[in-house]
Amino acid sequence: MSERATMERVVRHATISHFFLLLGYKIFSFYFPLFLIAQGFSLPQVGFTYLLIYLPIALTAPFAGILNHRVNPVLLASLGIGGYGVYALAMLVVPGTVLFYAAQVFLGISAALFVTSFRSVLMGSHLRQPEQAFGWFYSAPFYVDAIAPALGAILIWQFGFPGVFFVSMFIHAGNGLYTFFALRKTGSSLLDTTPVRTMIVNYGTVARGLLSRPVLPLLLPAFSILLVAGFYNSFFVLFLKDLGWSQNLILVFGSVFAVLFFPVSLFVIHRLGRQTTFGNVFRGGLLYGGSSLMFAFGGMLWSFGGALLFMVARSFGGLMVNAGRSGLLSRLFPNLPEETGAVDTVFAPLGRALGALGAGLLIGVVGYSFLFAGGGVFIVAVLLLSWFLRKRAQGAIARRAFFR
């Protein structure tokens, strides 16, 4: 098998595995904010619940990166998938608030194992077009959204939540086996005997690289978008409900959006390899922040069609930025895939965790519209700052070259 065919196989299997992981989770998670509100959770408690899911991902990712040196990362990813299945079981039997919150932490740890390990596999495969590869990997959630809400609704209607949790466990069990047997040889080739002290030094190398003048202007807008994504992940569905949308209309909205975004995602993936990393991040950020501002202040956009257009634009921009960020890190540290994969994993959940917590605290004071508008203003301001920092960095490099 040629090197190109091998790389394509890795990307294909990684995307399929990501698809089924999210299918098993999203058949019930789409309704999660509504479920929490129905259980009597306040808006700050909703934000805190998402914090308990996302923050453990960020805290666990560096340790998962260390394990990836010693344990087949595909095995660790498969164990992470199994953790999602255990979480579904826990939702069937867990009584009480404390154990419920503990289950969210366990889910976050499982997610860290899966995402960190797969990022290590993709980065360690030295892909020729890492932006496109991560574009496929990050597009899996949008494909899932086309069927998961509808499938979950049918299962809940027929069998209640016990039925949907049981099907979730079945999906995760099958996906864990598929992932392990499809990619175990690829994961084995990434194992090494790097001392732990060297791994820690490697983390320092990656951290210094991220804070360098050429790289920081790209990571600031990427992180700002993740913060605002935490707003939408936690409260967008509740916002639609606050507008008077019925649960059935929200369900139809989610499915129609995912179907429409499928061809859009293919266009984005095709474009990712044709633009510079800064172009992907900056243009994607402008689209994300600008659409957020328009949606927040445009009452006419709160219609079904307007909300659909907004979601497509926001997701378009988010996919460009996320794939650009991971592709950049893959290119910067080609010989440190485990550490780079772990650091990249920290970014997304940490941003979403802080965004969800902040939104939960602010939304009761400023309301949905101003919260989303503030997120758009924040993104645009960070993009302008990043553009200024990048110009300064380029000017400094030019001056050093002139005086040599």
N, C-alpha and C positions, 0 to 999 in steps of 0.2 A: 504494500500500500504506500502510495507516495506521501511525501510530507504534507502537501497541500490537502490531500484527501483526509489525512489523519487530523489535521487542524479543523477541517470542516466537520468531521465526526465528533470531535470534542465539543464544538459549539452547538451542534445539533442536539446531542444528548443532554448537554447542560440546560439548553432552553426547554427541552421536553420535560426534564426533571423539575425545573422551576415552574413550568405550567401546571403539572399535576400536584405539586406541593401547594400552590396557591388555589387550585381547584378544590382540594380537600379542605382548605381553610376558609375560602370565601363563600362557600355554599351556606355558611352561617354568619361569617364576620360582616357581610354587607349590612346585616340588620343589627350589628352589635351596638351602635350608639342608641338606636331606638329601643333595643332590649334593655340597656342600662337605664334609660330614662323611665321605661315601664316598671323597672324594679325599684324606682324611687331614688336613683342616683341624681345628685345635683350636677350642674354643669362643671364646677371645679372637680367633682369626683370623677366625671367622665374624662377630663384631662389628666387626672392623676392615674386613672386606670391605664391610659395609653402610655403614660410615663413609665409605669411598671413593666410594660411590654418592651418599649424601645430602649430604655436606659440599660437594662441587663445585656442587651445586644452590644452596646458600645463598651460596657465594662468587661464583657467576656471575650470580645473579639481578639485582643492581644494574646490572651492565653490560648485561644484556639489557633492563632498563628504559630505559637511555639509548638503546640501539639502537631501541627501539620508537617513539621520537620521529622517527627518520630513515628507518627501514625499515618497510614494511608489517608490522605485528605478525602478521598471518595468514601472510605469507611466512615469518617467523621460526618460527612454530609449525609450519609444514609442514616446514621444515628440521630442526626438532627431532624430528619424526616420522621423517624420513629417517635421523637419527642413531640412532634405535632399530633401524632396519633394518640399518645398518652394524654395530651392536653384535651383532646376531644373526649376521651374516656372520663377525664376529671370533670369536665363540664356536665357529665351525666350524673356523677355521684358526689361531687364536692358540696358539702353543706357549709354555710356560714361565710361571713365576710373575709375572715383572715385566710382561710384556705382558698377562697376564690382569688384573693390578691396573690397568694403564693403561686397559684397556677399560672397567673399572668407572667410572673418572674420566670417560671420554668419554661414558658413558651418563648420568652426572650432569649434564654440561654440556648434553647434548641435552634432558634433562628440564627443565632451567632455561629453555631457549629456549621449549619448548612451554608450560609452566605459567605462566611470567611473562607471555608474550604473550597467552595466553587470558584470564588475569586482567585484563590491561590492556584487552582488548576488552570483557569483560563490565562492568568498572567504567566504561569510557569510553562505554558505551551508555546510561548514566543510567537504569538499570532501576527501575521503580516498587517492586518487591519484591525487592531484591537478596538477602535471606536465602533466599527461595524459589529464586531463580535459581541461587545457589551450592549450594543443597540438591540441585537436579537435577545440577549439574556434579559434586559430590562423591559422589553416589549411583552414578555410573557404575561404580566398582570393584566394588560389590556385585552389580550385574547381570552383570558379567563373571565373577565368581566362580561363578555358577550353571552356566557351561558350559566355562570355560577349563580347569580341572583335568581334567575328563573328556575334553575334546578333546585336551589334551596327552598324557594317558595313552594314548589310542588311537594317536596318532601315534608316540609313543615305542615302544609295543609293536610296531607294524607296521614302522617305519622307523628306530628308534633316535633319538638326539638330533639327528643330521644332518637327519632328516625334519622334526622340529618346528622347528628353526632355519630351514629353508627356507620353511616355511609362515609363520613369523613375518615373514620378509623380505617375502613376498608381501602379507601383510596391511598392513604398514607402508607399502609402496609405494602400494597402493590408497588408503589413508587419507590419505596426504600429498596426493595429487591431489584427492581429495574435499574436504579441508579448504580447500585453496587456492582452488578454483573456486567453492565454496559461499559463502565469506566474504571474498573478496579485496576487494570493493567496500566492505564495512563496515570492514575494516582500513585502507583507503586514506583514509577520512574522518577517521581519528585522527592522521594525520601532521601535523607542525608543524615550525617552524624555531626552536624554543626553544634558546638558547645552552647549551652544556655547563655553563657557570658557573651559570646559572639552574637547571639540573637538579640540580646539587649543592646549591644553596640549597633547592630543593624537597625533597630528601631530608632536609635538616636540619629543615624545617618538619614533615614527616611524623614524624620521630623525636621532636621535642619534643611533638607531639600525642599520640604513643603513651605518653610518660612523664608526661603530665598526670594530675592527681589523679582526674578523672572516668573516664579511659580505662584507666589501669594496672590497677585492680582487675578489669577484664574480660580483660585480656591475660595476666595471671599464671596463672589456671587454664587458659586455653587452651594456654599453652606447657607447663604441667606435664603436661597430657594428651598432648601430642605427645612429651614425653620418655618417658612410660610406653608410648606406642604403639611406640616404638623397641624396648622390651623384647619386646613381643608379635610385632612384625614379624619379628624375628630368631630368636626362640626358642620361640614357641608350638607350632609343628609339631614341633620337637625334644622339647618337653615331652610331647606326646601320644605320640611314639615311645618316650620314656622310661617312660611308663605301660604300655607293652606293646602299643600300638595298631599294627596292621599298616599298611603303606603303602596297601593297598586300602581299609581302613577310614577312614584319614585322607582319602583321595580322596573317598569317599562323604560323609564329614562336611562337607568343603568345599562340595560341590555342594548338599547338603540345606540347609545354612545359608543359602546364597545364595538358594535358591528361597524359603525361609521369610522371608528379610529383605526380599524385593521388596515385599510389601504393607506391611510395617512402614515401609520407606523412604517409601512414598507417604503414609502417615499422618504421618510426621515432617515431610515437605516441606509438607504441608497446615497443620501446626501452626506452622511456623516464622514465618509472616507474622502470626500471631495473638498472639504473645508478644513481650515486650520483649527487646532484645538481652541484657540481664543475665539475664532469665529463661531464655533459651535456653542461655546459657553455664553458669549456676549449676546448673540442673536437669540439664542434660546431663552436667556434671562430677560431680554427686552420683551419677548413674546409673552412670557409667564407673568412678569410684573405689569405690563401694559394691559393684558386681558383681565387681570385681577382688578385693576383700577376701573376699567370700563364696566365690569360686571357689578362691582360694589356700588357705583354711582348711577348706573343706568337701569332705572326701574323697568324699562321696556325689555331689558335682557333677562328679566326674571321669568319670562314666559318659557314654555317648554323648548321652543326653538332657540331662543336666546341663550338659555342655560346650556343647551347642547353645544352651541357654537363656542361658548366660553370654555367648556370642558375640553373640547377638542383642541383649542388653541393652547390652553394651559398645559395639557398633557403633551402636546407637540413640543413646547418649549422645555418642559421637564425632561423628556426623553433625550433631547439634544444635550442638555446640560449634564445629566447623569452619565450618559455614555461618553461625553467629552472628558469629564473628570476621571473616570476609571481608565479610559484610553490613555490620558496624559500620564497617570501614575504608572501604568504598565510600561510606557515608553521610558519614563525617567529611571525606573529601577528594575531593569529586566532580569537582573541576577538575584533579586530579593523578592520573589513572588509571595512567599508566606507572610513576611512582614508588611509588604505593600498591600496585600489582600486584607490583612487585619486592619491596617490603618484606614483603608478605603471603607471597610465595614463600619468602623467607628463613626465616620462622617454621617452617613444617612440616618441611623437610628438616633444618634445624639441630637442632630438637628431637629428631627421629628419629635423627639421626646421633649426637648425644651420648647418647641413650638406649641405642642399640645398642652403642656402645663401652663405656658404663658397665656394661651388663648382661653383656657378654662378660667384663669383668674381675671382676665380683662373683659370677657364677653358680656358679663353681667353689668359692666359699667359702660362700655362703649357701644354694645350691640353688634349684630352680625355685619352690617354694612360697613361701619367704620373699622371693624377688625380686619375685614378683607381688604378694604381700601388702604389701611395702614400697612398691611403686608405688601401691597403693590408699590406704595411709595418707598418703603424700606428697600425693596429689591432694586428699584430704579436708582436710588441714592447710592447703594453699594456698587452698582454697575458703573456709575460715574466716578466713584472713588477708585475703582479698579482700573478704569481706563486711564485716569490721571497717574496712578502708581506705575502702570505699565509704560506709559510715555516717559516717566522719569527714569525707570530702569533702562529703557532703550537709549535714552540720552546719556546716561552714565556709561553704558557700554561703548557708545560711539566716542565719547570724550576720552576714555582710556585708550581706545584704539588709535585716536588721532595723536596723542602725546607719546605713544611708544616710539 
